[in-house]
Amino acid sequence: MSRPNEPSRPDLYTRITSQIVAQLEAGVRPWTQPWTAAQSVSRPLRHNGTPYQGINVILLWGEAGARGFQSSTWMTFRQALTLGAHVRKGERGATVVYANRLVRTETDDAGDEAIRSIPFLKAYTVFNVEQIEGLPASHVAPPAPVLNAGERVERAEAFFAATGAEVRHGGGCAFYAPGPDVVQMPVFESFRDPEAYYATLGHELTHWTRHPSRLDRDFGRRRHGDEGYAREELVAELGAAFLCADLGLALEPREDHAAYLASWLEVLRDDKRFIFSAAAHAQRAVDYLHRTGEGC
């Protein structure tokens, strides 16, 4: 219970959104910052190797980038103890969240009972393995091989081909055209490195999942640059980040997307829950692409 005159703490949605807004205002995209590390590129991982999803990916990438962690693995204080290890004294943990529903039976004024489902968000604290001492060697990841410039990545090629999307090459622009349902890409050789090509393709294929025959995602977009456009672009940006991590590819911020920062900031300042929604939409898009390419 709050004491008299004690300012109330901002709710979890507001607190996390404010943190991400501050990073964007500083010119940092938390979904790309940690990828300058020499270690393998991946989603943040739980203590058992299971990848985090949705908003927690963004939160932990942001923490890793801000604090210089190169390991992808995180665990709770108790999980470290279970492994015979311990968090170093004085270390500060990172916040992750999970969504759940509280089911209650309520009686209305007429005396009839009704079941009410109440969604809630709960936070807990995790630590990067670089903050933990005494862990077994199995929790220390070896460095990943460096990708040669100009070299196509067989796994990425197979994954994107298996989605079944029609991808055409040529010209100097990358875009998804919903009318003909086609992804247009510049030729592979025109990109500065393979990661840039696959990141751009992942972005456009995330757009491709919004088609009514797939995930039917619509934010009320009516014209280039409106609020619905900004929301869809943020989903595609996160989708590309998640895909690149899943494929072990680094993602550099696209220069042509720098103009989106102002519109993303406007959306996030107006809607404290949209970053959670955008991350969830991006996760669904990536899951859809994985299902179509599950043979890879």
N, C-alpha and C positions, 0 to 999 in steps of 0.2 A: 504494500500500500504506500502511496506517495505521501511524504510529509507535507504539512502546510507550506505553501509558497515555494515548494520544490518544483522546478521546471520538469515537465514530463519528458521522458526520453522519446526520441523519434521512433516510429515503428520500424520494423526490420526492413520492409520494402523501401522506405524513405532513406534509411541509413545506408543501405547498400547502393541504391541509385545515386545518392549524393556522392558516395565514394567513386563510382564510375564516372559521374559527371566531372568531378575534380580531375580525374586522370585525363579525360578527353579535353578539358579546358587547358591542360598543360601540354596538349599535343601528343599524348600517349594513348595508344589503343591497347587496352589490357589483354586483348586476344592475340597480340603479336609481340609484345615486349620481350618475353623470356626466350624467344627463339634465336637469339644471337649466341646462345650457349653451344658448346661443342658436343654436349651429350645428345643422345637420340631425341628426336622430336616426337612427342606423343601427347595424348591427353594426360591431365593429372590422374594418378593412379591411387587407389586405396591400398591399404596394407597387404591385401591379398591379391593385388594385381588387377582388380576390376577397375575399368575406367570410370571416372566421374562423368556426369552428364549435365547438360543444360547450363543453368546459371552458375553452378559450382565450377565448371570448367573455366569460365571467365574470372571468377573470384580467385581461383588458385593460380591461374596464369598471371593475373595482376600482381599477386603476392610474390610469385617467383621472380617476376621482372623487377619489381621494386626493391627486393631484398637480395637479389643476386643468386638465388638458388638454381642449381643446374640439374638437380635430381627431380624426377617427376612424381616420386612416391611420397604420400602423406599418411599419417596415422594419428590416432588419439593417444593421449597420455597412457591410458590403460592398455591399449594395444601394444605400445612399446614395452610396457612392463611384462606383458604376456610373452613377449619374444626374448625376455631376459635383458632388455635394454632399458635406458632411461633418458628422459628429456634433460638436456643440460640446464643447470640452474640459471634462472634469469631469462630464458628464452621466451619470446612472445609467440603465441599461436596465431593461426589464421582461422577466419570464420567461414564455415560452410553451412548450408541450410538443407532442410528437407520439408516437403509439403505432405500434409496428412489431413484427414478429416475426423472430426469428433462427431459421433452419432449420439443424439439425445432423443428421448421420448418426452414430448411435451403435451400438456392438456390445454385445449383451447377453452374459450368462455362457455361453450356448450357442453363441456365435459368430455369431448371426444379426444382420443389420443392420436397424435401424429408424430412421425419420426422425422427429425430435422438433422440434416447433415451440414456441419459447419467446417469450412476449410480453414486451416491455419498453417503458419510457417514457423518452424522452430530452428534455432541456430545451435551449433555446437563447434568445438574447437579442435583443430588438427595441427600437427607439426610436420614440417618437412623432415625427411630422414637426415638431412645435413644438420639438423638441430638435435639429433639423437645420438647417444653414445652406446656402444656395446651391441649393435645390431649384427645379426649373422651376415656372412658374405653374400648370401642369396638376395639380400635387399639392397645391394649396391650394384647399379646397372653399369655395364661396360660401355665405353664410347661407341657411337655408331660410325660406320664407314662414311667417308666424305663422298658426296656425289660429284662425279666429273662433269664439268661444264659442257653443255650441249648434248649430254647423253640422255636418251629417253629412258624412262623408268618402267620396266616391264610390268610390275604390279599395278602401277597407276594406269598404264595403257589398257591393261586387261580389265581393270575395275570400271573405268569410264566407258569402255566399249560395251561391257555387259549391261549397262543401264538401259540400252536400247534407244537412247536419245539420238535424234538426227543432228549431227554436228557437221556443219559446213565450214570450210576454210578458205580464207581469202579476204582481201581488204585490210583496212587499218583499224577496225573497231571490233569490240567484243560485245555481244548483246544476245538476249533471248527475245524472239519474236513470237508472241502467243498465238497470233492469227494462223500462220502456217505451222506453228509448233516446232520451230527450228532454232537451234543454237548456232550463232555465227561467231567464228573465231579467226583471228589472224593466223598465218601459218606458223608452225612450231619454231622455225628457224628465226623468226622475227623477234622472239622474246629473248631477254638478256640471259636467262638461264632456265633450266627445266622447271624449277619450282615456280617461277613466275607464270609459266604456261599452265601448269596444273592448278595453281591457285585461281587463276582467271577462269579456267574451265569449271572448277568446282563452284565458283561464284555463280556462273551462268546456269549450271545444272541445278543449283538450289532454286534459282528463279524458275527453271523448267518444272520443278515439282509443284508449283502453284497452279498449274493448269487444272481446269475443272474436272478433267478425267483422272487426275491424280489426287493431290491433297486439297484442291479447291480453296486455296488461300487468297483472301481478298481483304485488303485494308481500306477499301473505298478509294483506291487510286483512280484519278480521273485524268491527270495530265502530268507531264514531266516536272518534277520539283515540288509537287504538293506533299501534304503530310502523309498520305497513303504511300506515295512513292518513297519517302524517306524511311517509313517503317519497313517496307519490303526490302529496301537496300540494306538496312541494318540486319535483317534476317539473312539475306544472302551473304553479307560480310561474315557473319558468325558461322553460317553453314560452310563457307569455304575454309574458315579457320579449323572447324571441327574435322572436316574431311582431310585437310592437309596433315593434321595431327594423326589421324587414323592411318594415313598412308606413309607416315614417317617423313614428311616433307616440310621444310621450313617455309614460313609465310612472311613475306615482306609487305608492308603497307603499300597499296597501290597509289601512285601519285595522282591518278585521275579521280580517286575517291576522296582526296583531301577536301574538296568542296562540300562533301556530305557532312563533315563534322558539325557545321553550324546547324544544319537541319536535324541531325541526331540529337544534339544538345537541346534544341527547342522541344523536340518530342519528349525527351527524358525529363526535362524540367516540368513539363505540363502533365506527364503521366508517370507517377513514381513506380508503377508496376510494369511498365512496358518492357524494360530490359529483361525481366523474368519471362514475359510472354514471348519476346523476340527469341530468347535462348531456347524456349520450349518449341517454338515453331521451327527454329533451325535444327534442333535435335530430331524432330519428326521428319524433316526433309532429309537429313543425313541417314536416318534409319530407313527411310523409303529407298534411298539410293543404294544402301547396303543390301536391302532385300532383293533389289533387281540385279545387283552384282554379286550375290552371295556365292557364286561359283568361283570367285577369284580367290 
